[in-house]
Amino acid sequence: MESTDDPVRGTDGSRGAETGGHARKAQRRERLLTTATDLFTTRGYVGTSIERICATAHVSIRAFYQEFEGREALLVALHNEVARAGMEATLAALGDPGMDTADTRTRVTALVRAYVGAVTADLASAKVAFVEVIGVNRAVEDHRVVWRSLWTDFLTGEADRAVRRGEAVPRDYTLAMVALIGAINELMAHWARSGGTVPREVVADEMIRHVLATIGHPTGPGDGPVRADEGV
């Protein structure tokens, strides 16, 4: 005899209610994130209160605090979305066939184009992540430092790889990558402030030149390979 129990609902429907509750919670969180993005980019982070976010998103303040500890935590969540998208796109590009043996210029070009494509997918989100997040307070800056540290390690690893291939000048690249990340962040902030009027391809090309120049790799076609004993 077939069971009349619904594997999703259960005999008392509690499972279905639980699933529906999770779905509503996820939708509420997404509504808060979307609303905050719109308000932060039109009114600015400083000029946007939790009350306004909740009223615009049609979410109670009590429900807001069930999702986020405060406005700062909401900003960090929005920054994380963009930062994570950029990192994941870059790592995905590394998984493409041939990347393990690719020359430095090819590899850097692929990684940068993947990153730029990901972080510029939504102009408003990019403006929050590269403009509104700046100078909020120490906690937010500490959060940004964590991401900069991750990127410093990643880019230093790429520079070391280029050195091993004889395609970059051998030296400690840690400070150079800290400076490079600052330049990349400002480049993206400029793109966001301009309303995305600068073509993404132009932004990516400039970023590629910065990366190659930082590791002492020739930045122009036909410049020839860099020698291990050659200065920048």
N, C-alpha and C positions, 0 to 999 in steps of 0.2 A: 504494500500500500504506500502511495506517495505521501511524503510529509507535506503538511500544509504550512510549515514554517517558511517564511521568506528569508533567504540567507542574508539579505540586505537589511530588511526591517526587523527581523526577529519576531517572536510570538507576540510581543507587546508593542511593536512599532518603535521601540526605543532606539534601535540602531539607525533607523531612518531619520528619526528626530535629531540624533547626534550628527549624522552626516549633513543634514540640512543646516544645523547650527554652525558647523564648521564652514560650510559654503557661505552662509550669511556673514560670518566673521571675516572671511577672506575678502568678500565683496566690500564690506565696510572698510577694511584696512586699505584696499585698493582705492576706494573713493576718497579716503583721507589723503593718500599719497598724491593722487591726481589733482585734487583740489588745492593742496598745499603747493604743488608745483606751479599751478596757474597763478596763485596768489603771490607766492614768493617772487615770481618773475614779473608781475605787474605792479605790486605794491612794495616789493622788497621784503626780505626776511624780517628786518627790524620793524617794519610797518604792518606786519601781519600777526594778529593775536590768535591764540587758540580758540577763543570765542568766535572769531570771524571764520576760521577754518571749519569749525563744527557747524555753524549756521549755514555756510555755503554748501557743505557736504551733506547736510541734513543728518548729522550724527550728534548724539548727545555728548556733553562734556564728560560725563561718567564713562561712556563707551570709548571716548578718545583715550582716557587714561587706562583703559583696559588693553589698549594697543601700544601706547607709547608713554614713557615716563614724563615727557614734556615736549615742548616745541623743538628743543635742541635735539632730542632723540629722533624726532621726525625728520629734521634736516639731515642728520647723520644717515638715516635709512635711505633718503633720497640720494645722498652722495654715494653711498655704498652701491646702489643699483647701477649707477653710471661707471663707477670705478671697477666693479666686478665685471660688467659687460666688456670693458676695455681689456681687462686681464684675460678673461675667458676667450675673447676673440683672438688675442695674441697667442695664447697657448694652443688654440685650435689651429692657427696658421702653422705652428711648429709641427703639427701632425700630418701636414700634407706630404705626399710622396716626394722624395728628393730633397727635402729641407735639411736632412742630416748631413748631406754632402754638398749642399749649395754653397756658393761663394758668399762672402760677407755682404756685398752689395745686394745680391738677390735676396738674401735672408732678411736683411734690414728693411728692404723695400716691402717685402711681403708682411713683415710684422707691423710696420708702421701703417701701412694701408689698412690692415685688419683693425688695428687700434682706432684709427681715425674714423673708419666706417662705423664702428660700434658706438663710440662716444658722441658722435654727431647725428645719431639716428633720430634723436628728438631734440630740437633746438631749446625748448624750455627746460628740459632735464639737464642739458649741458650747461645752461646758464646758471642753474642752481648749483651744479657740481663744481663749476670753475669760477663763478663770480660771487654768488650769494653766500657761499660757504666761507669766504675769506674773512678773517678777522672777527669772527663772531665771539669767541671766548677761548679760554685755554683748553677746555675739554674737547671742543671741536678741532682745535689745532693739533691736539695730541692724537686725535683720530686720523687726521691728515698725515701726521708724521708716520704713523704705522703704514699707511699706503705708500708713502714715499720710500720708506725702508724696504718694502717689498719690491718696488720698482728699481731701487738702487741695486739690490742683490741680483735681480733679473738682468738688468742692463750691464752690470759688471761682469756677469757670466757670459753675456754675448761678446763683450769686449775681449775677455780672456780667450774665448773661442777663436776670435779673429786673430789674436796674437799667436796662438798655436798654429794657425794656418799660414802665418807669415804675412797677414793682410792688415796688420795694425801695429802701432808702435808699442813695445812692451813697457809698461809702467803700472803703478797702482792707479786704478780708474775710479776709486770710490768717490773722492771729492768731485771729480769731473762729472760723474753721473748725478750727484746731488745737484750740481749746477745745471746739468742738462734737463733734469726733471722740472726744475724751476722754469726754465725756458719753455718747455713743452706745455706746462700748465698755463703760462702767460699767453702762449700762442693760442691755446684753446679758449682762454678767457676772451682774447681779442676777437676770435671768431664768433663767440656767443654774443659779445657786446655789440658786434656789428650786425646782429640779426641774421647771421649766416650768409651774408652777402658775398663773402669770399668763398670761391668754389672749394669744396672739400679736397679736390685733387691738388690745388695750389697749396693748401695747408699741409697736406701729406708730403708733397715734394719738398717744402721748406723744412719740415721735420726730418725727413730723410737726410737732407744735407747737413743738418745740425748733428745728427747721430754719427754720420760718417766722419764729419770734421772733428768731432770730439774724440774719436778713437784713432785719429790720424790716418784714416783711410782716404784715398783720393776721392774727391766728390764730383769730379766731372768725367764724362766718358772719354776714354783715351788717355787719361792721366797716367796710366801705368800702375803696376803694383807697388805698394809701399815696402821699403826694405826694413828689416828688423832693427838696423843700426841707424835709421834715418829719423830725424826729428820731425815734429808736427809741422 
